[in-house]
Amino acid sequence: MLDKIEISLEPKYSAEPPFVSVKIDGDIIYEGPLDSNKGLVHNAELSESFSIEIDKRGKTKSLAKAGENQEVKISSLLLNGLSVHPDKFGKFYQNGNNFVGEKIIDGDTMALNGVWKLDLPILRQPFLPDLENKFRHSFANTGIACFGCSVTYGTCLELGQTWPSLLSADAENYGFAGSSISSIIGTARAYIANHTCEKMVILLPHPCRLQLKDTDGSILTLMPGRTPEVEKKFKQITRDIVMFGEASLLLSGYANALKVILRDMSRKTKIFISAYEQGTYECFRAFEDKSFTILPFYEMSEEYDMASDGEHPGPEHNRIFADKIRPIVGG
């Protein structure tokens, strides 16, 4: 499956337009003057990382002496429909200018001559089911099947205090603690392959949780800051998550595979998705299509008590969420 990179460039000049050369993984995808806003689209089979270089020239000595403005802004940079935040992770290596020296500038703007660079990791996921965990309920045909992590399972709560139970008496709880987006979707896919439900409700965590294959072939879950042994085994990936922790960037590498799975599952049931982390929620809003419906955001307001561990949401958080989504899901 090809990855799709979309770049939007905005020039700003008072006399002469800038000249740019745009490379992705060393391949030139555009070269020429930039006299108006330009959108570039490039499809490629990317590996574990990719790089973008934009060589911006045209700020001549005469333009500089005349005080003429000439700059380029990367207004948008998407990988598989999700932002990779050029303003936060891009660097402009300013060089080849007559009156100023070389300099490295963070951000998404090229005000003088130089090369803008962005090097990013690409995280893939296997979407494997986690069937060894004990769910609140055993897999069975039901009206509403609910999937998620500890927030869905209801850590430190009674079954009747969980949001699936508060949503409907016809809802089964298949959440389990410490799960990732990959394992949640993989488990939901395994369920719907052998069972039926009228509706499926999925509550997702942050994409920083990953399913990773160990040297012996077993699958481990990386949860930054909470799984030290796994982090020791996958030092580079752990570093990448810390360095590039934006939800949309982390999710962009496996967004295409995720969309295909959701579309396939939607042929068997009606899917509803929400999240309790704002970045994750905005990602799914960005690529919502006919295969699933976005539910209201799951809020953890400080106004209400947390569970007894002080970390997980309490019964009132679940009640409010269930009340908000019931008119949409039914129950």
Backbone bond lengths (Angstrom), bond angles and torsions (degrees), N, CA, C in turn:
res aa  C-N    CA-C-N  psi(-1)  N-CA   C-N-CA  omega(-1)  CA-C   N-CA-C  phi
1 M - - - 1.453 - - 1.534 109.41 -
2 L 1.314 117.10 126.88 1.455 121.28 -177.34 1.522 111.40 -76.30
3 D 1.319 115.48 145.31 1.454 121.50 172.98 1.524 108.96 -90.54
4 K 1.306 116.30 145.18 1.460 121.59 -177.45 1.523 110.14 -113.11
5 I 1.339 115.78 120.48 1.463 121.06 176.85 1.522 108.53 -108.40
6 E 1.326 117.01 128.87 1.460 122.32 179.05 1.526 108.78 -122.63
7 I 1.334 115.95 124.55 1.465 121.61 -178.65 1.526 108.95 -120.82
8 S 1.312 116.62 129.78 1.468 122.01 175.43 1.524 108.54 -113.93
9 L 1.344 115.80 121.72 1.455 121.90 -178.09 1.520 109.94 -113.55
10 E 1.329 116.47 136.07 1.464 122.40 179.19 1.529 109.42 -123.53
11 P 1.346 117.33 109.50 1.463 119.42 175.76 1.529 111.33 -82.92
12 K 1.306 115.00 153.20 1.459 121.12 175.67 1.526 106.94 -141.80
13 Y 1.331 116.82 112.06 1.461 119.21 -175.55 1.528 109.93 -148.36
14 S 1.328 115.27 155.65 1.465 120.80 -178.32 1.521 113.24 -107.39
15 A 1.330 118.32 -16.36 1.461 120.86 -178.96 1.525 111.52 -136.00
16 E 1.327 116.90 -67.74 1.457 121.94 -177.54 1.525 110.72 -111.71
17 P 1.333 117.28 136.37 1.474 119.28 178.15 1.527 110.38 -71.54
18 P 1.329 117.33 153.41 1.460 120.47 176.36 1.519 110.96 -73.87
19 F 1.327 115.78 162.11 1.454 122.91 174.46 1.525 106.81 -114.06
20 V 1.345 116.96 130.60 1.458 119.69 -177.73 1.515 111.46 -129.32
21 S 1.323 114.56 150.14 1.462 122.66 171.00 1.520 106.56 -125.97
22 V 1.326 116.70 121.87 1.463 121.75 -175.14 1.516 109.39 -111.06
23 K 1.338 115.89 123.75 1.456 121.83 179.45 1.524 110.80 -120.51
24 I 1.325 116.58 140.14 1.462 122.76 170.89 1.524 107.40 -122.56
25 D 1.311 116.06 118.84 1.468 122.38 -175.42 1.530 111.46 50.73
26 G 1.325 115.87 39.84 1.465 121.53 176.14 1.510 115.01 87.27
27 D 1.331 118.66 -11.89 1.465 121.59 -179.68 1.526 110.11 -92.39
28 I 1.329 116.72 128.62 1.464 120.61 178.20 1.525 109.34 -75.50
29 I 1.336 116.55 122.49 1.462 119.61 178.21 1.531 111.40 -106.59
30 Y 1.332 116.78 -14.57 1.469 120.67 173.88 1.518 108.67 -159.49
31 E 1.337 114.65 141.56 1.455 120.53 175.09 1.517 108.07 -150.44
32 G 1.331 116.47 123.68 1.443 119.61 -179.69 1.515 111.80 158.28
33 P 1.337 116.43 -178.18 1.467 120.17 179.07 1.524 110.85 -70.13
34 L 1.310 115.03 152.86 1.465 121.00 -179.83 1.520 107.55 -121.62
35 D 1.340 115.40 87.60 1.463 119.57 -175.84 1.517 113.24 -98.59
36 S 1.343 116.66 -2.11 1.466 121.24 176.48 1.524 108.34 -156.68
37 N 1.327 116.45 170.87 1.461 119.80 178.63 1.529 110.30 -56.45
38 K 1.336 114.98 139.19 1.468 117.91 -176.20 1.518 110.16 -136.84
39 G 1.340 116.29 133.78 1.448 122.32 174.99 1.517 110.33 -108.37
40 L 1.311 116.57 130.15 1.453 122.10 -179.75 1.522 109.27 -117.29
41 V 1.315 116.92 138.38 1.461 122.39 177.51 1.520 108.52 -127.17
42 H 1.323 115.77 130.09 1.465 120.67 -178.95 1.521 108.69 -136.20
43 N 1.334 117.18 127.26 1.457 122.68 177.32 1.526 109.20 -109.03
44 A 1.323 115.28 130.10 1.461 119.52 -177.60 1.516 109.71 -154.53
45 E 1.309 115.75 157.83 1.462 121.23 175.08 1.530 107.65 -91.36
46 L 1.308 115.89 94.21 1.461 121.23 -176.39 1.523 110.48 -82.02
47 S 1.321 116.11 156.33 1.465 120.09 -179.03 1.526 110.42 -98.90
48 E 1.327 117.90 -121.85 1.462 121.09 -177.31 1.523 112.34 -92.85
49 S 1.324 116.59 -2.03 1.465 120.74 178.90 1.521 108.43 -163.20
50 F 1.316 115.88 168.17 1.453 119.23 172.40 1.520 109.21 -153.31
51 S 1.330 114.72 157.43 1.461 119.84 -178.03 1.518 110.15 -129.15
52 I 1.312 114.82 147.99 1.462 121.87 175.89 1.526 107.56 -126.63
53 E 1.323 115.98 133.90 1.464 121.93 174.56 1.517 108.92 -128.74
54 I 1.316 116.34 131.50 1.458 121.52 175.28 1.520 107.51 -123.61
55 D 1.321 115.60 110.47 1.463 122.12 179.41 1.530 107.40 -90.90
56 K 1.320 115.90 114.74 1.463 120.95 -177.03 1.532 109.66 -109.74
57 R 1.329 115.77 123.88 1.458 121.42 179.08 1.532 109.71 -132.57
58 G 1.335 115.56 174.04 1.463 119.79 176.11 1.509 115.32 119.62
59 K 1.343 116.71 -12.00 1.468 119.15 178.33 1.538 107.47 -83.71
60 T 1.316 115.23 86.74 1.454 121.42 -175.81 1.529 111.42 -76.86
61 K 1.325 113.61 170.09 1.471 119.63 179.24 1.519 111.00 -61.82
62 S 1.330 116.98 -40.58 1.467 120.49 -179.32 1.520 111.65 -66.57
63 L 1.342 117.46 -38.79 1.467 120.37 177.37 1.524 110.76 -65.36
64 A 1.347 115.09 -41.00 1.460 119.27 179.80 1.528 111.07 -64.82
65 K 1.334 116.54 -42.65 1.473 120.09 -179.45 1.526 110.99 -65.93
66 A 1.330 116.19 -32.54 1.469 120.26 -179.68 1.526 112.30 -81.31
67 G 1.343 116.52 -5.92 1.459 120.29 179.69 1.514 113.59 74.82
68 E 1.353 116.28 22.58 1.463 120.27 -178.97 1.538 110.25 -78.02
69 N 1.325 115.31 140.03 1.463 121.71 -179.51 1.520 110.27 -87.04
70 Q 1.372 115.77 143.17 1.469 119.97 175.27 1.524 108.31 -160.27
71 E 1.315 116.59 107.73 1.455 119.84 -179.33 1.525 110.90 -144.57
72 V 1.325 115.17 166.58 1.463 122.37 178.24 1.522 108.16 -133.48
73 K 1.314 116.32 134.11 1.462 121.61 176.93 1.527 109.16 -117.46
74 I 1.342 116.09 133.91 1.461 120.14 172.28 1.522 106.44 -85.69
75 S 1.317 116.56 96.47 1.466 120.44 -173.38 1.521 112.62 -76.38
76 S 1.337 116.76 -23.06 1.461 120.07 179.51 1.521 109.14 -157.65
77 L 1.321 115.28 140.48 1.463 121.12 175.60 1.516 107.54 -143.71
78 L 1.330 116.10 111.92 1.454 122.16 -174.43 1.517 110.99 -116.69
79 L 1.314 115.51 140.87 1.462 122.30 169.47 1.515 106.90 -117.59
80 N 1.319 116.19 116.17 1.467 122.35 -178.41 1.529 111.90 53.89
81 G 1.335 114.79 40.16 1.459 121.10 174.65 1.513 115.55 85.92
82 L 1.332 118.20 0.20 1.462 121.62 -177.45 1.526 110.41 -120.75
83 S 1.315 116.25 142.94 1.465 121.12 -176.93 1.528 111.68 -69.00
84 V 1.337 115.62 138.48 1.462 120.78 173.03 1.531 110.57 -107.83
85 H 1.311 117.00 15.03 1.467 124.75 168.33 1.537 113.46 55.88
86 P 1.335 116.72 67.83 1.471 119.36 178.31 1.523 112.87 -62.60
87 D 1.322 116.96 -26.09 1.471 120.28 179.30 1.519 111.90 -68.22
88 K 1.338 117.15 -28.10 1.466 120.80 -177.63 1.522 113.51 -95.40
89 F 1.334 117.59 -31.86 1.453 120.04 -170.32 1.531 114.02 -115.27
90 G 1.315 117.05 -6.09 1.455 119.77 178.84 1.520 112.41 -84.43
91 K 1.358 116.17 152.61 1.461 122.15 177.18 1.523 109.07 -133.51
92 F 1.333 115.40 134.53 1.458 120.98 178.27 1.523 108.80 -105.22
93 Y 1.347 115.03 117.65 1.456 121.35 179.82 1.528 107.45 -94.08
94 Q 1.295 115.32 92.29 1.460 122.77 -175.96 1.533 109.75 -70.97
95 N 1.348 116.65 123.20 1.465 120.22 178.82 1.519 110.33 -158.59
96 G 1.322 116.36 165.01 1.455 121.62 177.65 1.507 114.25 73.57
97 N 1.322 117.93 28.49 1.460 122.65 179.98 1.538 109.85 -107.27
98 N 1.316 115.90 149.75 1.457 121.08 -172.53 1.529 114.37 -78.11
99 F 1.314 118.13 -35.42 1.456 119.74 -171.12 1.532 114.28 -114.81
100 V 1.304 116.71 -1.24 1.469 120.67 178.20 1.524 109.17 -133.37
101 G 1.330 115.81 153.63 1.449 120.49 -178.55 1.517 112.49 -86.88
102 E 1.324 114.64 -176.24 1.460 120.30 178.66 1.525 110.61 -71.13
103 K 1.323 114.78 146.18 1.463 119.74 -175.47 1.519 108.89 -160.16
104 I 1.326 117.78 147.15 1.468 122.37 175.20 1.520 108.41 -107.69
105 I 1.328 115.92 124.47 1.463 121.71 -175.58 1.524 109.28 -121.84
106 D 1.312 117.18 124.99 1.461 121.15 175.43 1.523 110.20 -73.75
107 G 1.336 116.04 144.27 1.461 119.23 174.54 1.509 113.20 130.30
108 D 1.325 115.37 -165.16 1.465 121.72 -172.92 1.526 113.49 -118.39
109 T 1.349 116.99 17.27 1.465 120.86 -174.65 1.521 111.24 -122.36
110 M 1.339 115.18 136.27 1.464 122.58 176.02 1.519 108.02 -113.20
111 A 1.338 116.54 99.14 1.461 120.54 -175.27 1.526 112.68 -86.72
112 L 1.336 117.52 -27.62 1.458 121.63 179.21 1.532 108.81 -124.09
113 N 1.322 117.49 -157.09 1.464 120.80 176.08 1.526 110.04 -83.46
114 G 1.312 116.42 147.53 1.447 120.39 178.72 1.518 111.84 157.89
115 V 1.331 115.18 -169.24 1.467 121.48 -178.31 1.524 109.20 -124.98
116 W 1.325 115.29 124.88 1.474 121.39 175.78 1.514 108.17 -94.08
117 K 1.340 116.37 133.65 1.452 120.68 -176.30 1.519 112.31 -130.63
118 L 1.308 114.23 146.83 1.460 121.39 174.87 1.523 108.29 -144.66
119 D 1.330 116.46 121.48 1.466 122.04 177.52 1.517 108.25 -120.44
120 L 1.318 116.33 119.72 1.461 120.46 -172.38 1.525 112.47 -129.98
121 P 1.338 116.47 146.53 1.468 120.18 172.55 1.521 110.28 -78.87
122 I 1.317 115.87 155.38 1.459 121.68 174.26 1.518 107.20 -122.09
123 L 1.310 115.99 119.38 1.463 121.50 -176.94 1.524 109.72 -101.40
124 R 1.324 116.37 123.91 1.463 121.62 176.72 1.530 108.13 -105.39
125 Q 1.323 116.08 160.44 1.452 120.79 179.40 1.529 111.25 -138.82
126 P 1.361 116.59 146.96 1.479 119.85 -175.31 1.526 114.72 -88.97
127 F 1.344 118.47 -16.11 1.470 123.20 -178.99 1.528 111.64 55.65
128 L 1.324 115.20 51.90 1.457 120.84 178.82 1.523 110.77 -91.60
129 P 1.330 118.13 141.56 1.469 120.78 179.87 1.522 110.96 -71.62
130 D 1.305 116.10 149.88 1.464 121.77 176.66 1.521 107.01 -112.03
131 L 1.314 115.93 76.40 1.464 120.90 -172.77 1.525 113.35 -88.52
132 E 1.330 117.63 -4.59 1.456 120.31 179.19 1.523 111.51 -81.04
133 N 1.328 116.85 -16.01 1.457 120.30 178.87 1.525 110.91 -74.01
134 K 1.310 115.23 153.84 1.459 120.52 176.13 1.524 109.58 -92.63
135 F 1.314 114.97 114.96 1.453 120.19 176.68 1.531 109.29 -84.36
136 R 1.312 116.09 170.22 1.477 119.78 174.15 1.530 110.18 -64.09
137 H 1.327 115.77 -35.33 1.462 120.93 -179.29 1.523 109.66 -126.93
138 S 1.308 116.37 155.63 1.458 121.45 173.48 1.522 109.26 -82.14
139 F 1.329 116.69 149.36 1.457 120.54 178.84 1.522 110.09 -55.93
140 A 1.322 115.31 130.23 1.461 121.39 178.38 1.518 108.51 -160.89
141 N 1.314 116.62 159.71 1.462 120.63 173.53 1.519 108.67 -63.85
142 T 1.328 116.47 136.95 1.452 119.15 -175.73 1.521 110.77 -155.52
143 G 1.317 115.87 174.14 1.459 120.57 177.72 1.516 111.26 -77.86
144 I 1.346 116.26 -49.68 1.468 121.62 -178.99 1.524 108.85 -128.83
145 A 1.319 117.21 120.67 1.466 122.64 176.74 1.526 107.83 -104.17
146 C 1.340 117.01 125.12 1.462 121.82 -175.38 1.527 110.60 -112.42
147 F 1.317 116.30 131.77 1.455 121.90 -176.74 1.529 110.23 -127.46
148 G 1.324 116.31 148.20 1.457 120.69 179.05 1.512 110.86 169.62
149 C 1.317 116.05 -161.31 1.468 121.93 -179.30 1.529 109.36 -104.96
150 S 1.335 117.26 -145.00 1.461 120.90 -176.33 1.528 113.00 -64.25
151 V 1.340 116.67 -26.32 1.463 119.99 178.85 1.525 110.08 -67.15
152 T 1.322 116.89 -34.59 1.463 121.31 176.50 1.528 110.61 -78.90
153 Y 1.323 116.26 -45.51 1.468 119.94 177.69 1.526 110.64 -56.39
154 G 1.331 116.24 -40.94 1.461 121.31 -179.13 1.516 111.74 90.27
155 T 1.333 116.33 58.62 1.461 120.69 179.36 1.523 110.92 -58.57
156 C 1.316 115.97 130.99 1.475 123.54 -179.60 1.525 113.12 69.01
157 L 1.333 116.87 18.51 1.462 121.10 178.54 1.526 110.41 -124.75
158 E 1.327 115.29 156.28 1.461 120.43 171.20 1.525 108.96 -74.20
159 L 1.330 116.17 157.49 1.460 120.29 -178.47 1.526 111.59 -55.11
160 G 1.315 116.73 -41.63 1.461 120.42 -177.67 1.516 113.94 -69.83
161 Q 1.329 118.04 -9.33 1.462 122.29 178.90 1.522 112.77 -96.51
162 T 1.331 117.46 -3.30 1.465 120.76 -179.33 1.521 110.16 -79.69
163 W 1.331 116.78 156.23 1.464 118.43 -178.05 1.537 113.19 -66.81
164 P 1.346 121.08 -33.39 1.471 117.67 175.21 1.527 112.82 -61.76
165 S 1.346 116.74 -41.81 1.471 119.68 179.41 1.515 111.12 -66.02
166 L 1.336 116.55 -37.53 1.459 121.18 179.86 1.530 111.69 -74.73
167 L 1.323 116.32 -22.28 1.459 120.61 179.09 1.520 110.96 -72.47
168 S 1.354 116.65 -47.61 1.455 119.71 -174.92 1.521 110.81 -165.58
169 A 1.313 114.91 147.31 1.466 119.42 174.63 1.518 110.92 -70.08
170 D 1.327 115.48 -14.03 1.457 121.61 -177.83 1.534 111.29 -98.78
171 A 1.353 117.00 15.91 1.461 120.89 -177.60 1.525 111.18 -104.90
172 E 1.325 117.04 132.93 1.459 123.29 175.79 1.529 109.21 -102.76
173 N 1.338 115.95 141.48 1.461 122.19 -174.77 1.527 110.32 -102.45
174 Y 1.350 116.23 109.59 1.457 121.75 178.62 1.535 111.24 -115.25
175 G 1.317 115.45 34.10 1.457 119.82 175.23 1.516 110.58 -84.58
176 F 1.332 117.05 152.34 1.462 120.03 174.18 1.527 109.19 -147.19
177 A 1.315 115.50 145.28 1.460 122.33 -172.62 1.523 112.47 -66.57
178 G 1.330 115.79 143.26 1.453 121.54 174.31 1.508 115.48 76.61
179 S 1.307 118.23 12.96 1.460 120.11 -177.07 1.526 111.47 -83.85
180 S 1.316 114.49 155.73 1.461 122.41 179.53 1.530 109.71 -102.34
181 I 1.310 116.18 172.12 1.467 119.59 174.04 1.522 109.82 -58.02
182 S 1.333 116.05 -42.62 1.462 120.31 -179.30 1.519 112.32 -60.39
183 S 1.329 117.40 -46.71 1.462 119.87 -178.32 1.526 112.04 -71.78
184 I 1.325 117.16 -34.82 1.468 120.50 178.23 1.530 110.40 -63.47
185 I 1.337 115.77 -48.77 1.464 119.65 179.88 1.531 110.50 -67.07
186 G 1.335 116.46 -38.08 1.466 119.88 177.74 1.515 111.81 -63.04
187 T 1.338 116.71 -39.77 1.467 121.23 178.62 1.528 110.67 -67.91
188 A 1.331 116.18 -41.64 1.467 120.05 178.13 1.530 110.75 -62.84
189 R 1.325 116.08 -38.86 1.470 120.04 178.78 1.537 111.06 -66.22
190 A 1.346 116.10 -40.15 1.466 119.61 178.35 1.526 110.68 -65.32
191 Y 1.331 115.92 -38.13 1.467 120.01 179.18 1.528 110.93 -62.44
192 I 1.337 116.05 -51.90 1.461 119.56 -172.57 1.528 111.66 -71.71
193 A 1.316 117.83 -13.72 1.458 120.68 177.04 1.523 111.68 -72.41
194 N 1.340 116.47 -24.84 1.473 120.18 -174.97 1.525 113.91 -126.09
195 H 1.328 117.27 -5.26 1.460 120.96 -178.53 1.527 109.80 -135.97
196 T 1.317 114.79 170.54 1.457 119.05 179.99 1.522 110.43 -122.77
197 C 1.306 114.51 147.91 1.468 121.29 171.05 1.517 107.29 -149.66
198 E 1.313 115.66 146.46 1.464 119.29 178.49 1.521 111.05 -70.08
199 K 1.355 114.99 -36.45 1.463 120.70 -177.57 1.517 108.89 -141.80
200 M 1.335 115.06 150.90 1.448 121.75 177.63 1.533 108.14 -127.73
201 V 1.335 116.71 126.32 1.461 121.55 179.08 1.526 108.19 -115.19
202 I 1.328 116.03 125.95 1.459 121.82 -175.68 1.525 109.53 -122.51
203 L 1.327 116.50 125.06 1.472 122.08 177.18 1.525 107.67 -112.55
204 L 1.333 116.92 120.21 1.457 121.44 -169.12 1.528 114.05 -107.51
205 P 1.351 116.62 149.67 1.464 122.47 174.80 1.530 110.50 -91.86
206 H 1.329 116.71 -170.06 1.462 123.15 177.90 1.539 109.79 -71.37
207 P 1.349 118.27 145.47 1.474 120.57 -179.41 1.529 114.63 -69.38
208 C 1.326 119.50 -2.30 1.467 120.10 179.86 1.527 111.82 -68.18
209 R 1.317 117.87 -17.27 1.470 120.70 174.62 1.527 108.50 -79.90
210 L 1.333 115.80 130.42 1.458 119.55 -174.62 1.525 111.98 -132.08
211 Q 1.329 115.54 146.27 1.467 121.71 168.25 1.526 107.94 -90.39
212 L 1.345 116.86 122.35 1.459 121.31 -176.99 1.527 110.08 -127.54
213 K 1.324 116.24 144.31 1.468 120.95 -178.84 1.523 110.36 -90.63
214 D 1.318 116.36 125.07 1.461 122.69 177.90 1.525 109.81 -77.79
215 T 1.331 116.72 172.05 1.463 121.31 -178.15 1.528 112.64 -63.02
216 D 1.331 116.81 -26.40 1.475 120.01 179.44 1.526 112.51 -90.18
217 G 1.337 116.22 5.27 1.454 120.33 178.39 1.513 115.02 92.38
218 S 1.329 117.41 -10.09 1.464 120.33 178.88 1.521 110.16 -72.95
219 I 1.329 115.24 156.85 1.456 121.14 -178.50 1.526 109.99 -101.32
220 L 1.328 115.36 126.61 1.458 121.92 178.18 1.525 108.99 -112.28
221 T 1.333 116.15 153.54 1.454 120.75 176.08 1.522 109.02 -107.92
222 L 1.319 115.33 122.15 1.457 121.32 176.94 1.522 109.08 -92.54
223 M 1.325 115.73 121.56 1.462 121.86 175.20 1.522 106.32 -125.27
224 P 1.329 118.82 98.56 1.466 121.82 -173.94 1.528 113.07 -49.55
225 G 1.339 115.12 127.97 1.450 121.26 179.57 1.507 114.74 85.24
226 R 1.337 117.31 -6.69 1.465 120.49 -175.79 1.527 113.12 -127.53
227 T 1.331 116.48 -8.65 1.475 119.87 -178.95 1.531 108.95 -130.82
228 P 1.332 118.54 71.63 1.468 121.39 -173.89 1.519 114.36 -58.34
229 E 1.318 118.54 -37.80 1.455 120.55 -178.68 1.531 111.39 -67.18
230 V 1.312 116.05 -39.22 1.468 120.02 177.60 1.525 109.90 -68.64
231 E 1.323 116.36 -39.57 1.459 120.46 179.95 1.521 111.70 -63.51
232 K 1.330 117.99 -34.65 1.466 121.60 177.02 1.524 111.20 -64.70
233 K 1.332 116.12 -36.35 1.463 120.45 -179.07 1.523 112.21 -75.05
234 F 1.323 116.70 -27.86 1.462 121.28 -176.95 1.533 109.63 -124.52
235 K 1.331 114.82 65.18 1.470 120.37 -173.98 1.528 112.59 -65.15
236 Q 1.338 116.86 -41.56 1.459 119.09 -177.34 1.528 111.23 -67.82
237 I 1.329 116.85 -42.95 1.464 119.56 179.36 1.521 110.24 -65.51
238 T 1.328 116.90 -39.95 1.462 120.42 177.12 1.523 110.35 -60.79
239 R 1.328 116.23 -42.58 1.459 120.45 178.04 1.527 110.50 -62.76
240 D 1.330 117.05 -42.21 1.464 120.78 179.98 1.523 111.27 -61.39
241 I 1.330 116.18 -40.86 1.463 119.44 -180.00 1.522 110.87 -64.56
242 V 1.342 115.81 -40.32 1.470 119.70 178.92 1.526 110.74 -67.64
243 M 1.331 115.93 -42.31 1.470 120.73 -177.06 1.528 112.32 -71.85
244 F 1.337 116.11 -38.33 1.465 121.09 -173.98 1.530 109.56 -122.75
245 G 1.310 116.31 61.06 1.450 121.24 -169.43 1.512 117.31 -82.16
246 E 1.329 118.66 7.17 1.462 120.22 179.09 1.531 110.35 -69.17
247 A 1.315 116.18 134.42 1.467 120.85 -176.34 1.524 112.28 -56.87
248 S 1.330 117.44 -44.00 1.463 119.85 -176.38 1.522 111.68 -65.87
249 L 1.327 117.66 -36.21 1.466 120.34 179.30 1.526 110.27 -68.60
250 L 1.327 117.11 -45.72 1.465 120.87 -179.01 1.525 111.46 -64.49
251 L 1.323 116.83 -37.46 1.460 121.31 -177.44 1.530 112.64 -79.00
252 S 1.334 117.12 -23.34 1.470 120.62 -172.95 1.526 112.88 -60.18
253 G 1.337 117.57 -31.06 1.457 120.45 -178.07 1.515 114.31 -68.66
254 Y 1.330 117.27 -27.90 1.468 118.78 179.81 1.530 112.56 -120.54
255 A 1.326 116.26 16.32 1.467 120.38 179.07 1.521 112.24 -64.03
256 N 1.331 117.57 -40.58 1.466 120.07 -178.32 1.521 111.45 -63.30
257 A 1.329 116.83 -45.81 1.469 120.50 179.15 1.524 110.48 -63.34
258 L 1.312 116.07 -39.05 1.465 120.94 178.86 1.522 111.42 -62.20
259 K 1.321 117.01 -43.43 1.462 121.09 179.61 1.532 111.08 -61.28
260 V 1.329 116.59 -40.95 1.471 120.69 179.98 1.524 110.30 -63.50
261 I 1.332 117.28 -42.84 1.466 120.93 -179.92 1.523 110.68 -64.25
262 L 1.324 116.98 -44.47 1.462 120.29 -179.56 1.530 111.62 -63.67
263 R 1.311 116.64 -39.77 1.468 119.44 178.12 1.514 111.47 -64.59
264 D 1.345 116.16 -38.54 1.459 120.15 178.60 1.533 110.46 -66.95
265 M 1.334 117.23 -43.61 1.459 121.20 179.37 1.523 111.82 -65.65
266 S 1.332 116.73 -33.13 1.470 120.53 -176.17 1.527 112.39 -67.53
267 R 1.330 116.79 -13.57 1.461 119.33 176.07 1.525 111.62 -73.47
268 K 1.348 116.49 -15.90 1.459 120.99 -176.46 1.526 113.37 -111.29
269 T 1.325 117.44 -18.41 1.462 120.24 -178.45 1.518 109.78 -158.38
270 K 1.316 115.98 166.40 1.460 120.76 177.42 1.529 107.61 -92.76
271 I 1.331 116.90 124.81 1.459 121.80 -172.86 1.521 111.65 -105.82
272 F 1.319 115.22 135.18 1.462 122.95 175.70 1.528 108.29 -123.67
273 I 1.330 117.16 136.52 1.463 121.05 -176.33 1.517 111.28 -130.91
274 S 1.340 115.17 139.95 1.462 121.59 171.14 1.527 107.83 -143.02
275 A 1.327 116.17 -179.71 1.463 122.27 177.99 1.514 108.08 -151.68
276 Y 1.331 115.36 159.95 1.462 119.59 177.50 1.526 111.38 -109.33
277 E 1.342 116.67 5.78 1.455 122.58 175.44 1.518 107.11 -118.94
278 Q 1.338 117.02 127.44 1.462 121.19 -168.71 1.523 112.83 -61.40
279 G 1.346 118.11 -41.04 1.456 120.15 -179.86 1.514 112.27 -61.86
280 T 1.327 116.48 -42.70 1.465 121.13 177.83 1.524 110.27 -62.45
281 Y 1.312 115.55 -44.08 1.463 120.97 -178.87 1.528 110.85 -59.66
282 E 1.337 116.98 -43.55 1.459 120.72 -179.13 1.524 111.24 -66.45
283 C 1.323 117.54 -32.61 1.463 120.69 176.77 1.522 111.07 -60.66
284 F 1.312 116.55 -46.72 1.463 119.63 -177.43 1.529 111.16 -72.21
285 R 1.290 117.02 -29.14 1.462 119.20 172.07 1.526 110.45 -64.39
286 A 1.338 115.60 -34.35 1.466 120.54 -176.74 1.521 112.10 -68.24
287 F 1.342 118.42 -35.91 1.467 117.64 -179.60 1.526 113.49 -117.76
288 E 1.326 116.44 28.81 1.460 119.85 174.44 1.529 109.80 -61.38
289 D 1.320 116.00 135.54 1.456 121.04 174.97 1.525 109.09 -139.77
290 K 1.293 117.51 -164.50 1.461 120.83 -175.39 1.523 113.48 -70.18
291 S 1.338 117.69 -9.60 1.462 119.58 -177.18 1.524 112.83 -78.67
292 F 1.330 118.29 -17.56 1.462 120.41 178.91 1.525 110.70 -154.96
293 T 1.326 114.56 161.66 1.459 122.25 178.81 1.523 109.39 -114.23
294 I 1.326 116.11 133.69 1.463 120.56 177.42 1.527 109.79 -81.73
295 L 1.320 115.39 128.27 1.459 121.97 176.78 1.526 109.87 -92.92
296 P 1.320 118.78 167.76 1.465 120.64 173.54 1.527 111.43 -58.27
297 F 1.300 115.82 153.67 1.463 123.71 -179.64 1.529 110.79 -65.19
298 Y 1.347 115.65 141.36 1.461 120.93 175.62 1.529 107.72 -84.35
299 E 1.323 117.14 112.98 1.461 121.45 -177.12 1.525 111.46 -100.10
300 M 1.337 115.22 142.58 1.457 121.43 174.69 1.525 108.39 -114.23
301 S 1.294 115.31 72.52 1.461 121.17 -176.94 1.526 111.17 -64.98
302 E 1.335 115.89 137.25 1.468 121.37 176.61 1.523 111.47 -67.59
303 E 1.301 115.95 -8.92 1.471 120.13 179.88 1.525 111.77 -67.76
304 Y 1.327 116.62 -23.10 1.461 120.64 -175.42 1.525 111.14 -115.74
305 D 1.316 115.88 154.08 1.464 122.01 -177.77 1.524 111.30 -68.90
306 M 1.340 114.98 142.56 1.445 120.81 173.02 1.527 108.78 -80.76
307 A 1.321 116.47 176.22 1.468 120.81 174.76 1.532 108.96 -66.43
308 S 1.314 117.05 174.33 1.468 121.19 -173.01 1.528 113.06 -63.05
309 D 1.336 118.80 -21.23 1.463 120.27 178.20 1.521 112.30 -81.88
310 G 1.325 117.73 -5.77 1.449 122.01 179.13 1.517 114.43 74.17
311 E 1.319 117.30 3.38 1.469 121.80 -175.73 1.518 112.45 -115.02
312 H 1.309 117.03 -40.52 1.454 121.02 -176.55 1.528 111.10 -93.98
313 P 1.333 116.86 156.08 1.462 119.82 -179.49 1.516 112.52 -64.75
314 G 1.326 114.49 151.67 1.455 121.15 -179.06 1.515 112.60 -94.57
315 P 1.318 117.05 -179.09 1.475 121.59 -176.50 1.525 113.92 -57.61
316 E 1.336 117.09 -36.92 1.466 119.10 -176.64 1.524 111.30 -69.26
317 H 1.329 117.26 -35.77 1.461 119.62 174.56 1.528 110.05 -59.42
318 N 1.324 115.80 -43.64 1.464 120.53 -179.64 1.521 112.26 -66.97
319 R 1.323 115.84 -39.09 1.471 118.98 179.36 1.522 110.69 -62.87
320 I 1.336 116.52 -44.58 1.462 120.62 -179.16 1.523 110.63 -62.68
321 F 1.340 116.63 -43.37 1.470 120.20 179.18 1.527 110.57 -63.36
322 A 1.328 116.65 -45.74 1.463 120.39 -179.95 1.526 111.16 -61.01
323 D 1.322 116.43 -40.89 1.470 120.25 179.56 1.532 111.40 -65.50
324 K 1.342 116.69 -36.01 1.458 120.33 -178.48 1.524 112.08 -71.43
325 I 1.324 116.79 -36.41 1.467 118.10 -174.54 1.521 113.36 -93.01
326 R 1.336 117.53 -15.84 1.472 119.79 -177.22 1.534 112.96 -58.39
327 P 1.351 120.29 -43.27 1.463 119.35 179.01 1.526 113.15 -62.47
328 I 1.337 117.10 -23.25 1.460 120.79 -179.68 1.517 111.20 -89.23
329 V 1.332 115.34 -46.76 1.471 120.61 -178.25 1.518 111.35 -78.61
330 G 1.338 116.24 -39.16 1.453 121.69 -170.70 1.510 108.22 87.69
331 G 1.316 117.22 161.72 1.459 118.18 -177.96 1.511 111.77 171.73
